[in-house]
Amino acid sequence: MIRNFLLAALCGLLCLTGARASERLPIGDFFKDPEFRNVSLSPSGTYITVSVPRADRTVLAAFRVRDMKLVGKWDQGENYHIDRVRWVNDDRFIMYVTRKTGAFDYRVGSADLYLSDVDGDDRIHIPNGATYGIVDVTWDDPETILVQRSVDSAFLFKLNVYTGKLTTVATAPLRFGQFVLDREGQVRYAIGQKDEGGDILTLRRDGEKWTTVHSAPMGESVRHPVMFAGDGKRVIFSISDKGEPTRVALIDPQSGEETLLAKNANVDSAAMLLSGDETQLLAVGFQDGLPSYEFVAPEHPEAKALAGLMQAFPDHAVSFSGISRDGRFILLRRYSDVDPGAYFLFDRKSGEARFLLASMDWIDPAKMSPTRPISLTARDGTPLHGYLTVPRGEGRNLPLILHPHGGPHGVRDEWGFDPQVQFLANRGYAVLQVNFRGSGGYGNAFERKGYRNWGTTMIDDMTDAVDWTVAQGIADPNRICTYGASYGGFGALQSVVRNPEKYRCTIGYVGVYSLPMMFTKGDIPQTKSGVAYLKRVQPEALAEQQAQSPAFNIDKIRIPVMLVQGGKDERVPPAQYRLLKDALTEAGNPPEVDILEPKEAHGFYDYDNKVRLYTELEAFLDRHIGASAR
């Protein structure tokens, strides 16, 4: 199915040259909030919870599946987002509430943890709840769960989900520690960091002290236990020996013998699908171009059901959000590059998949543009992967937008529906997204190659991808612009600095433009972990930081610039925007389009502000590489 789908995507991209372009759709269709973001299934399959985004918050609603009757709802207020739910028994769940002030933000501060019955009763608030990670729901005891918390040392607690009372179960001398239990509920492994940084894995046998069984500098080899296998003796590990993409393997702790379960040559193992009772690993997910799963227990009844569901939705990918404890009900999401997605509940007993919710039902997939995975080789021989979206009905000599992702480390572009990309394609632009070195998901070694190279090698990867697209005959070399947000805004501007003659315009959206300023402004340098991150990934010398910063290389930026900024941005503060704007103005090339929204933050939330932004962006691109530029 994956192979046939890829051929269909290729045909959609290349075989329609000369066909009539798709109709121009309203801007608002792409940037309205989806009807929901996440759905979770209760252990019995009786209820679902649905997170519902609003302009300045994300609320939660609970429904009884049988008749989709609303049974409970939660709204924590302005800038607070209920971003995930974890059920602790059949009628009670934990919800994590984070504060975010912009669409592209990570959470600001630690999340608050709330426990609630499905009807909204008996709520308990645990401040700084994000520091508690669930280790075991302990289904045989519906009143308690096991959670871990780590500051200077790691602690394992038993948490009463009705009273909030914590009882210490175990400790380990590790920072950011995590615990793994055996089949009998005994603590066996602890994973964490040394004081000087780097991963460390410790093992504890019956009554013994912790023994270090693996240690490596941060970002190098990985040996992370996931869970004990069904035999209770061997352990499922995620492993990387030298920074290559992680594989999943069975390890015998006594002999060290390894049995490979799943591996991909290009990307890390990602999602792991467990049986409803959480005792069996069924499949391992990979994001190598198109999403796929490798089944490790193909004869398991639930695995057979999952495999059948993947085949039931042609030209779509399927992700799984939950299986009831008895394995009867399976919650799944069907989505694609042109379809924002919908949730279904499959009943293994009846063999029927029931439609529940559509994310953006006003989007017509037939009017969207196909996205295909691409692979190329960088100038130094490094393999690169990414995605290319071409307007429906078009295929050759097109205006091109280089669209680098944010982050930049630990995140990557993936295949799926992207409103910004689809909007640009609907306006006639090919959109190029490349997972430059430094991106996550391709192994630690690939990510480390981006450290200290934000404005050099990482930008060269983007350039090589642009040149590849031109060489394919898809992009017109005289009509190329750059556009990105956050680090992507940095990449958009620094690409122009690095290659002044290649681009016709550039757009920075809440972008970083001065690497030195990252050490003094914004919320990243306000924490020890943030400072450690900057020291690890940024050039050490001030002169090199400046050399890799657009704001210190204004003489190279001689093309039209559009800048977009939120006045309340805490991640990339307005000082970054003002520094670049003032430098451009002083050099005689002030931003042609300048949008500063005082009430927005790191990415716009307000619908009217988003429509204004993309109206201005459309006109800007049209003047310089669109129809008006011809």
C-alpha positions as CSV (number, residue, x, y, z in Angstrom):
1,M,0.0,0.0,0.0
2,I,2.8,2.4,0.9
3,R,4.6,1.7,-2.4
4,N,1.4,2.2,-4.5
5,F,0.7,5.4,-2.6
6,L,4.1,6.8,-3.4
7,L,3.7,6.0,-7.1
8,A,0.3,7.8,-6.9
9,A,2.0,10.8,-5.2
10,L,4.7,10.9,-7.9
11,C,2.1,10.9,-10.7
12,G,0.1,13.6,-8.9
13,L,3.2,15.7,-8.9
14,L,4.7,15.1,-12.3
15,C,2.0,13.7,-14.6
16,L,-0.4,16.6,-14.4
17,T,1.8,19.2,-16.2
18,G,-0.3,21.4,-18.3
19,A,-3.5,20.6,-16.5
20,R,-5.7,23.4,-15.2
21,A,-4.5,24.8,-11.9
22,S,-6.8,24.3,-8.8
23,E,-9.2,27.0,-7.8
24,R,-8.1,29.8,-5.5
25,L,-9.5,29.1,-2.1
26,P,-10.2,31.7,0.7
27,I,-7.3,32.3,2.9
28,G,-9.4,31.7,6.0
29,D,-10.1,28.1,5.0
30,F,-6.4,27.3,5.6
31,F,-6.0,29.1,8.9
32,K,-9.2,28.5,10.8
33,D,-8.6,26.5,14.0
34,P,-9.3,22.8,13.4
35,E,-12.4,21.4,15.1
36,F,-10.1,19.4,17.4
37,R,-6.5,18.4,18.0
38,N,-6.3,15.3,20.1
39,V,-8.7,12.5,21.0
40,S,-8.1,9.8,23.7
41,L,-10.0,6.6,24.5
42,S,-10.9,5.4,27.9
43,P,-9.6,2.0,29.0
44,S,-13.1,0.4,28.7
45,G,-13.8,2.1,25.4
46,T,-16.8,3.8,26.9
47,Y,-15.6,7.4,26.6
48,I,-13.4,9.7,24.5
49,T,-11.9,13.0,25.4
50,V,-11.5,15.7,22.7
51,S,-9.2,18.7,22.9
52,V,-10.8,21.7,21.1
53,P,-8.6,24.7,20.1
54,R,-9.9,28.2,20.5
55,A,-8.1,31.5,19.6
56,D,-6.3,31.8,23.0
57,R,-6.8,28.4,24.7
58,T,-7.5,24.7,24.2
59,V,-10.5,23.3,26.0
60,L,-11.4,19.7,26.7
61,A,-14.7,17.8,26.2
62,A,-15.6,14.3,27.2
63,F,-18.2,12.2,25.3
64,R,-19.9,8.9,25.9
65,V,-19.1,7.0,22.7
66,R,-22.4,5.1,22.5
67,D,-24.4,8.2,21.7
68,M,-21.7,10.9,21.6
69,K,-23.4,12.6,24.5
70,L,-21.3,15.3,26.2
71,V,-20.6,14.2,29.8
72,G,-17.9,16.7,30.9
73,K,-16.0,19.8,29.8
74,W,-12.9,21.8,31.0
75,D,-11.7,25.3,30.3
76,Q,-8.7,26.6,32.2
77,G,-8.8,30.1,30.8
78,E,-6.8,32.4,28.5
79,N,-3.4,31.2,27.2
80,Y,-3.9,27.8,28.9
81,H,-4.0,24.7,26.8
82,I,-5.0,21.2,27.8
83,D,-2.4,19.5,25.6
84,R,-2.7,15.8,26.5
85,V,-4.8,13.3,28.6
86,R,-3.8,10.1,30.2
87,W,-6.5,7.7,31.7
88,V,-5.7,6.3,35.1
89,N,-8.8,4.0,35.4
90,D,-12.0,3.6,33.5
91,D,-13.6,6.8,34.7
92,R,-10.7,9.1,35.7
93,F,-7.9,10.8,33.9
94,I,-5.0,13.1,34.2
95,M,-4.8,16.2,32.0
96,Y,-1.7,18.3,31.5
97,V,-2.4,22.0,31.2
98,T,0.3,24.2,29.8
99,R,0.6,28.0,29.3
100,K,1.4,29.1,25.7
101,T,1.2,32.6,24.4
102,G,1.9,31.9,20.7
103,A,1.0,29.3,18.0
104,F,4.6,28.2,17.6
105,D,5.5,28.2,21.3
106,Y,6.6,25.3,23.4
107,R,5.0,25.5,26.8
108,V,6.1,28.4,29.1
109,G,7.1,27.1,32.4
110,S,6.0,23.7,33.8
111,A,2.6,22.2,33.1
112,D,0.0,21.9,35.8
113,L,-1.4,18.5,36.4
114,Y,-5.1,18.0,37.0
115,L,-7.0,14.8,37.9
116,S,-10.7,14.6,37.2
117,D,-13.6,12.2,36.8
118,V,-14.9,12.0,33.3
119,D,-18.0,14.0,34.3
120,G,-15.8,16.8,35.6
121,D,-16.3,16.0,39.3
122,D,-13.7,15.4,42.0
123,R,-11.0,17.6,40.5
124,I,-7.5,17.7,42.0
125,H,-4.8,20.2,41.1
126,I,-1.1,19.3,41.3
127,P,1.1,22.3,40.5
128,N,4.2,21.8,38.3
129,G,2.7,18.5,37.2
130,A,4.8,18.2,34.1
131,T,7.7,17.1,36.4
132,Y,5.7,14.0,37.1
133,G,5.9,11.3,34.4
134,I,3.7,8.3,34.5
135,V,5.6,5.0,34.9
136,D,2.8,2.5,35.5
137,V,-1.0,3.0,35.7
138,T,-1.2,-0.2,38.0
139,W,-4.5,-1.4,36.6
140,D,-4.9,-3.8,39.4
141,D,-5.2,-0.8,41.8
142,P,-7.5,1.8,40.3
143,E,-6.8,4.3,43.1
144,T,-3.0,4.7,42.5
145,I,-0.5,5.1,39.8
146,L,3.3,5.2,39.8
147,V,5.0,8.5,38.8
148,Q,8.5,9.7,38.5
149,R,10.0,13.1,39.3
150,S,13.6,14.3,39.0
151,V,15.5,17.4,40.1
152,D,18.9,16.6,41.5
153,S,18.0,13.0,42.0
154,A,15.2,10.8,40.5
155,F,12.3,9.7,42.7
156,L,9.6,7.1,42.0
157,F,6.3,7.8,43.8
158,K,3.0,6.1,44.3
159,L,0.3,8.7,43.6
160,N,-3.2,8.4,44.9
161,V,-5.4,9.7,42.1
162,Y,-8.2,10.7,44.4
163,T,-6.3,12.4,47.2
164,G,-3.1,13.5,45.5
165,K,-1.0,11.9,48.2
166,L,2.5,10.8,47.2
167,T,4.5,7.9,48.7
168,T,8.1,7.3,47.9
169,V,8.8,3.9,46.3
170,A,12.4,4.3,45.0
171,T,15.2,6.8,44.3
172,A,18.2,6.9,42.0
173,P,21.2,9.3,42.0
174,L,20.5,10.7,38.5
175,R,19.3,14.0,37.1
176,F,16.2,13.8,34.8
177,G,15.8,10.2,35.8
178,Q,13.3,7.8,34.4
179,F,12.4,4.3,35.8
180,V,11.5,1.0,34.1
181,L,9.7,-1.8,36.0
182,D,9.7,-5.5,35.4
183,R,6.6,-7.7,35.0
184,E,6.3,-8.0,38.7
185,G,6.2,-4.3,39.3
186,Q,9.8,-4.2,40.7
187,V,12.1,-1.2,39.8
188,R,14.9,-2.5,37.6
189,Y,16.3,0.3,35.5
190,A,16.9,4.0,35.9
191,I,17.9,6.2,32.9
192,G,19.2,9.8,33.4
193,Q,22.1,12.2,33.1
194,K,25.4,12.8,34.8
195,D,26.2,16.1,36.4
196,E,28.5,17.0,33.6
197,G,25.9,15.9,31.0
198,G,25.6,12.7,29.0
199,D,23.4,9.6,29.3
200,I,23.7,7.0,32.0
201,L,21.8,3.7,32.4
202,T,21.7,1.9,35.7
203,L,20.4,-1.5,36.7
204,R,19.2,-2.7,40.1
205,R,18.7,-6.4,40.9
206,D,16.9,-7.7,43.9
207,G,18.1,-5.9,47.0
208,E,21.2,-4.6,45.3
209,K,22.4,-1.0,44.7
210,W,22.3,0.7,41.4
211,T,25.0,-0.5,39.0
212,T,26.0,1.5,35.9
213,V,25.6,-0.6,32.8
214,H,25.9,2.1,30.1
215,S,27.3,5.6,30.0
216,A,28.0,7.9,27.0
217,P,28.4,11.7,26.3
218,M,25.2,13.5,25.4
219,G,24.1,12.9,21.8
220,E,26.2,9.9,21.2
221,S,25.3,6.2,21.9
222,V,21.9,5.3,23.3
223,R,20.7,2.3,25.2
224,H,17.2,3.1,26.6
225,P,15.1,0.3,28.0
226,V,11.4,0.6,27.0
227,M,9.7,-2.3,28.7
228,F,10.1,-5.9,29.8
229,A,9.1,-8.5,27.2
230,G,6.3,-11.0,27.7
231,D,8.7,-13.6,29.1
232,G,9.6,-11.3,32.0
233,K,13.3,-11.8,31.5
234,R,14.3,-10.0,28.3
235,V,14.0,-6.3,27.8
236,I,13.0,-4.2,24.8
237,F,15.6,-1.5,24.2
238,S,15.9,1.5,21.9
239,I,19.6,1.4,20.8
240,S,22.1,3.4,18.8
241,D,25.8,2.5,19.0
242,K,27.4,5.5,17.3
243,G,24.7,8.0,16.7
244,E,23.0,6.2,13.8
245,P,19.2,6.0,13.8
246,T,17.9,4.0,16.8
247,R,16.8,0.4,16.4
248,V,14.5,-1.6,18.6
249,A,15.9,-4.9,20.0
250,L,15.3,-7.5,22.7
251,I,18.2,-7.7,25.2
252,D,18.9,-10.5,27.6
253,P,20.3,-8.7,30.7
254,Q,22.2,-11.8,31.8
255,S,24.0,-12.7,28.6
256,G,23.8,-9.4,26.7
257,E,22.4,-11.3,23.7
258,E,20.6,-9.0,21.3
259,T,17.7,-9.9,19.0
260,L,16.7,-7.3,16.5
261,L,13.0,-6.4,16.3
262,A,12.8,-3.4,14.0
263,K,15.2,-1.0,12.2
264,N,15.2,1.6,9.5
265,A,18.4,2.7,7.8
266,N,17.5,6.4,7.6
267,V,15.3,7.3,10.6
268,D,14.9,6.6,14.3
269,S,12.3,4.3,15.6
270,A,9.3,6.4,16.6
271,A,5.9,5.4,17.8
272,M,5.5,2.0,19.5
273,L,2.1,0.3,19.3
274,L,1.3,-1.8,22.4
275,S,-1.6,-4.2,23.0
276,G,-4.6,-2.9,24.9
277,D,-3.3,-4.5,28.1
278,E,0.1,-2.9,27.5
279,T,1.9,-6.2,27.9
280,Q,2.9,-6.8,24.2
281,L,4.8,-4.6,21.7
282,L,2.9,-5.0,18.5
283,A,4.7,-2.7,16.0
284,V,7.2,0.0,15.6
285,G,6.5,3.2,13.6
286,F,9.0,5.0,11.3
287,Q,8.8,8.3,9.5
288,D,11.1,7.5,6.5
289,G,9.4,9.7,3.9
290,L,5.9,8.3,4.2
291,P,4.8,7.0,7.7
292,S,4.9,3.2,8.1
293,Y,4.9,0.5,10.8
294,E,7.0,-2.7,11.1
295,F,5.1,-5.4,13.0
296,V,7.1,-7.3,15.6
297,A,4.2,-9.5,16.7
298,P,2.2,-10.0,13.4
299,E,0.2,-13.0,14.7
300,H,-1.2,-11.2,17.7
301,P,-5.0,-10.7,17.1
302,E,-4.8,-7.0,17.8
303,A,-1.8,-6.6,15.4
304,K,-3.8,-8.3,12.7
305,A,-6.6,-5.8,13.3
306,L,-4.2,-2.9,13.1
307,A,-2.7,-4.2,9.9
308,G,-6.1,-4.6,8.4
309,L,-7.1,-1.0,9.3
310,M,-4.0,0.3,7.5
311,Q,-5.1,-1.4,4.4
312,A,-8.7,-0.1,4.8
313,F,-7.8,3.5,4.1
314,P,-6.0,3.7,0.7
315,D,-3.9,6.8,-0.1
316,H,-3.9,7.6,3.6
317,A,-1.7,7.0,6.6
318,V,-3.2,5.7,9.8
319,S,-2.1,6.4,13.4
320,F,-3.5,4.7,16.5
321,S,-4.5,6.7,19.6
322,G,-5.6,4.0,21.9
323,I,-6.8,0.4,22.3
324,S,-9.3,-0.6,25.0
325,R,-7.9,-2.8,27.7
326,D,-9.8,-5.9,26.4
327,G,-8.5,-5.2,22.8
328,R,-12.0,-4.8,21.4
329,F,-12.1,-1.0,20.5
330,I,-9.3,0.7,18.5
331,L,-9.2,4.5,18.2
332,L,-7.5,5.5,15.0
333,R,-6.8,8.7,12.9
334,R,-6.8,8.6,9.1
335,Y,-4.9,11.4,7.4
336,S,-2.8,12.3,4.4
337,D,-0.9,15.2,2.8
338,V,-4.2,16.5,1.4
339,D,-6.6,15.4,4.2
340,P,-6.3,17.1,7.6
341,G,-7.6,13.9,9.1
342,A,-10.6,12.2,10.9
343,Y,-11.0,9.9,13.9
344,F,-12.7,6.5,13.8
345,L,-13.5,3.9,16.4
346,F,-13.1,0.3,15.2
347,D,-15.0,-2.4,17.0
348,R,-13.2,-5.8,16.5
349,K,-16.3,-7.6,17.6
350,S,-18.6,-6.2,14.9
351,G,-15.8,-5.5,12.4
352,E,-17.1,-1.9,11.8
353,A,-15.2,1.4,11.9
354,R,-17.4,4.2,13.2
355,F,-16.7,7.8,12.1
356,L,-16.3,10.1,15.1
357,L,-14.8,13.5,14.2
358,A,-13.2,15.3,11.3
359,S,-10.5,17.8,12.0
360,M,-11.2,20.4,9.2
361,D,-14.2,19.1,7.3
362,W,-14.4,22.3,5.2
363,I,-11.1,21.2,3.4
364,D,-11.8,19.3,0.2
365,P,-8.8,16.9,-0.4
366,A,-9.5,17.0,-4.1
367,K,-8.5,20.7,-4.2
368,M,-5.3,20.3,-2.2
369,S,-1.8,19.6,-3.6
370,P,0.2,16.4,-3.2
371,T,3.4,16.3,-1.1
372,R,6.0,13.7,-1.9
373,P,9.1,12.7,-0.1
374,I,12.5,13.6,-1.7
375,S,16.0,12.4,-1.1
376,L,19.3,14.1,-2.3
377,T,22.9,14.3,-1.4
378,A,24.5,17.4,0.1
379,R,27.7,18.8,-1.3
380,D,29.8,16.9,1.2
381,G,28.1,13.6,0.6
382,T,25.6,13.7,3.5
383,P,22.3,12.2,2.6
384,L,19.3,14.6,3.0
385,H,15.6,14.0,3.1
386,G,12.6,16.3,2.8
387,Y,9.4,17.0,1.1
388,L,8.3,18.8,-2.1
389,T,4.7,20.1,-2.6
390,V,3.7,21.1,-6.1
391,P,0.5,22.9,-7.0
392,R,-2.2,20.6,-8.2
393,G,-2.2,20.6,-12.0
394,E,1.3,22.0,-12.2
395,G,4.7,20.4,-12.4
396,R,7.6,22.3,-14.2
397,N,9.4,25.6,-14.0
398,L,7.5,26.9,-11.0
399,P,8.1,29.7,-8.5
400,L,9.6,28.1,-5.4
401,I,9.4,28.8,-1.7
402,L,12.2,27.4,0.5
403,H,10.4,26.8,3.8
404,P,12.8,25.7,6.6
405,H,11.2,24.3,9.8
406,G,11.7,25.7,13.3
407,G,13.4,24.2,16.2
408,P,15.9,23.5,14.8
409,H,17.1,20.5,16.9
410,G,15.0,17.5,17.8
411,V,12.2,18.5,15.4
412,R,11.7,17.7,11.7
413,D,9.3,18.1,8.9
414,E,7.0,15.1,8.4
415,W,4.5,14.0,5.7
416,G,1.0,15.1,6.4
417,F,-1.4,18.0,6.0
418,D,0.3,21.4,6.5
419,P,-2.0,24.5,6.2
420,Q,0.8,26.9,5.4
421,V,2.2,24.6,2.7
422,Q,-1.2,24.0,1.2
423,F,-2.0,27.7,1.1
424,L,1.2,28.5,-0.8
425,A,0.7,25.6,-3.2
426,N,-2.9,26.8,-3.8
427,R,-1.4,30.2,-4.8
428,G,0.8,28.5,-7.4
429,Y,4.1,28.0,-5.5
430,A,6.1,24.8,-5.2
431,V,7.1,24.5,-1.5
432,L,10.4,22.8,-0.5
433,Q,11.0,21.5,3.0
434,V,14.3,19.9,3.8
435,N,15.4,18.1,7.0
436,F,18.8,19.7,7.1
437,R,21.4,18.3,9.4
438,G,20.6,19.3,13.0
439,S,17.0,18.1,12.5
440,G,15.7,15.4,14.8
441,G,14.6,11.9,13.8
442,Y,17.7,10.8,11.8
443,G,19.9,9.7,14.6
444,N,22.0,11.6,17.1
445,A,25.0,11.9,14.8
446,F,23.0,13.7,12.1
447,E,21.5,16.1,14.7
448,R,25.0,16.8,16.2
449,K,26.3,17.8,12.7
450,G,24.1,20.9,13.1
451,Y,25.5,22.0,16.4
452,R,27.4,25.3,16.1
453,N,26.5,25.4,12.4
454,W,23.1,27.2,12.4
455,G,24.2,29.8,9.9
456,T,26.7,27.7,7.8
457,T,26.3,23.9,7.1
458,M,22.6,23.8,7.9
459,I,22.0,26.7,5.5
460,D,24.2,24.9,2.8
461,D,21.9,21.9,3.1
462,M,18.9,24.1,2.3
463,T,20.8,25.6,-0.6
464,D,21.7,22.1,-2.0
465,A,18.0,21.1,-1.8
466,V,17.0,24.3,-3.7
467,D,19.6,23.5,-6.4
468,W,18.4,19.9,-6.6
469,T,14.8,21.1,-7.2
470,V,16.0,23.4,-9.9
471,A,18.0,20.6,-11.5
472,Q,14.8,18.5,-11.6
473,G,13.2,21.1,-13.7
474,I,10.5,21.8,-11.1
475,A,11.7,25.2,-9.9
476,D,12.4,28.3,-12.0
477,P,15.9,29.5,-10.8
478,N,14.9,33.1,-11.3
479,R,11.8,32.9,-9.1
480,I,12.8,31.6,-5.6
481,C,12.0,33.1,-2.2
482,T,12.5,32.0,1.4
483,Y,10.0,31.9,4.2
484,G,10.1,30.5,7.7
485,A,9.2,31.0,11.3
486,S,11.3,30.9,14.5
487,Y,14.5,29.1,13.5
488,G,12.9,28.9,10.1
489,G,12.9,32.7,10.0
490,F,16.6,32.6,10.8
491,G,17.1,30.1,8.0
492,A,15.1,32.2,5.5
493,L,17.2,35.3,6.2
494,Q,20.6,33.5,6.6
495,S,20.0,31.7,3.3
496,V,20.0,35.1,1.6
497,V,23.1,36.1,3.5
498,R,24.8,32.9,2.4
499,N,23.6,33.1,-1.2
500,P,22.8,36.8,-2.0
501,E,22.1,36.2,-5.7
502,K,19.9,33.1,-5.5
503,Y,16.7,34.6,-4.0
504,R,14.3,37.3,-5.1
505,C,12.7,37.9,-1.7
506,T,12.6,36.7,1.9
507,I,10.1,36.5,4.8
508,G,11.0,36.1,8.5
509,Y,8.2,35.3,10.9
510,V,9.0,35.6,14.6
511,G,12.6,34.7,13.6
512,V,15.9,34.7,15.3
513,Y,18.3,37.2,13.6
514,S,21.1,37.6,16.2
515,L,22.7,34.5,17.8
516,P,24.4,36.7,20.5
517,M,21.1,38.1,21.5
518,M,19.8,34.5,22.2
519,F,22.1,34.5,25.3
520,T,20.5,37.6,26.8
521,K,16.9,38.0,25.6
522,G,13.9,35.8,25.6
523,D,12.9,32.9,27.9
524,I,15.7,30.4,26.8
525,P,18.5,32.0,28.8
526,Q,16.3,32.3,31.9
527,T,16.8,28.6,32.8
528,K,19.9,26.5,33.4
529,S,18.8,24.0,30.9
530,G,18.3,26.8,28.3
531,V,21.7,28.2,28.9
532,A,23.2,24.7,28.6
533,Y,21.4,24.2,25.4
534,L,22.7,27.4,23.9
535,K,26.3,26.6,24.9
536,R,26.0,23.2,23.3
537,V,24.5,24.3,20.0
538,Q,25.8,27.8,19.3
539,P,29.3,28.9,18.2
540,E,31.5,29.6,21.2
541,A,33.2,32.8,19.9
542,L,31.2,36.0,19.7
543,A,32.8,36.8,16.3
544,E,31.5,33.5,14.9
545,Q,28.0,34.0,16.4
546,Q,27.9,37.4,14.6
547,A,29.2,35.9,11.4
548,Q,26.4,33.4,11.4
549,S,23.7,36.0,12.2
550,P,21.6,37.9,9.5
551,A,21.5,41.1,11.6
552,F,25.3,41.4,11.4
553,N,25.4,40.8,7.6
554,I,23.0,43.3,6.4
555,D,25.2,44.2,3.4
556,K,24.4,40.8,1.9
557,I,20.6,41.3,2.1
558,R,19.8,43.4,-0.9
559,I,16.4,41.9,-1.8
560,P,12.9,42.8,-0.6
561,V,12.2,41.7,3.0
562,M,9.0,41.0,4.9
563,L,9.1,40.8,8.7
564,V,6.4,39.5,11.0
565,Q,6.5,39.7,14.8
566,G,4.4,39.3,17.9
567,G,4.8,42.0,20.5
568,K,4.4,39.5,23.4
569,D,6.8,36.9,22.1
570,E,8.7,35.4,25.0
571,R,10.6,32.7,22.9
572,V,12.0,35.1,20.3
573,P,11.4,38.6,21.7
574,P,10.7,41.7,19.6
575,A,14.2,42.9,20.3
576,Q,15.3,40.4,17.6
577,Y,12.9,41.9,15.1
578,R,13.8,45.5,16.0
579,L,17.6,44.8,15.6
580,L,17.1,43.5,12.1
581,K,14.6,46.1,11.1
582,D,16.7,49.0,12.2
583,A,19.8,47.6,10.6
584,L,18.0,47.1,7.3
585,T,16.6,50.6,7.5
586,E,20.0,52.1,8.2
587,A,21.4,50.3,5.2
588,G,18.7,51.7,2.9
589,N,16.7,48.5,2.5
590,P,13.9,48.8,5.1
591,P,11.4,45.9,5.2
592,E,8.9,46.3,2.4
593,V,6.2,44.7,4.6
594,D,6.4,45.1,8.3
595,I,3.8,43.5,10.6
596,L,4.1,43.9,14.4
597,E,1.0,42.6,16.2
598,P,1.2,43.9,19.8
599,K,-1.1,41.3,21.3
600,E,0.4,38.3,19.5
601,A,3.3,36.1,20.6
602,H,5.4,33.4,19.1
603,G,3.1,32.7,16.2
604,F,-0.3,34.4,15.7
605,Y,-3.4,32.9,17.3
606,D,-6.1,35.4,16.3
607,Y,-8.0,34.5,13.2
608,D,-8.3,38.0,11.8
609,N,-4.6,38.6,12.4
610,K,-3.7,35.4,10.6
611,V,-5.9,36.3,7.6
612,R,-4.2,39.8,7.5
613,L,-0.7,38.2,7.7
614,Y,-1.3,35.7,4.9
615,T,-3.0,38.3,2.7
616,E,0.1,40.5,3.0
617,L,2.3,37.5,2.5
618,E,0.5,36.5,-0.7
619,A,0.7,40.0,-2.2
620,F,4.4,40.2,-1.3
621,L,5.2,36.9,-3.0
622,D,3.1,37.8,-6.0
623,R,5.0,41.0,-6.6
624,H,8.4,39.3,-6.6
625,I,8.0,35.8,-7.9
626,G,4.3,35.3,-8.7
627,A,2.1,36.3,-11.6
628,S,2.7,40.0,-11.1
629,A,6.5,39.5,-11.3
630,R,6.4,38.1,-14.9
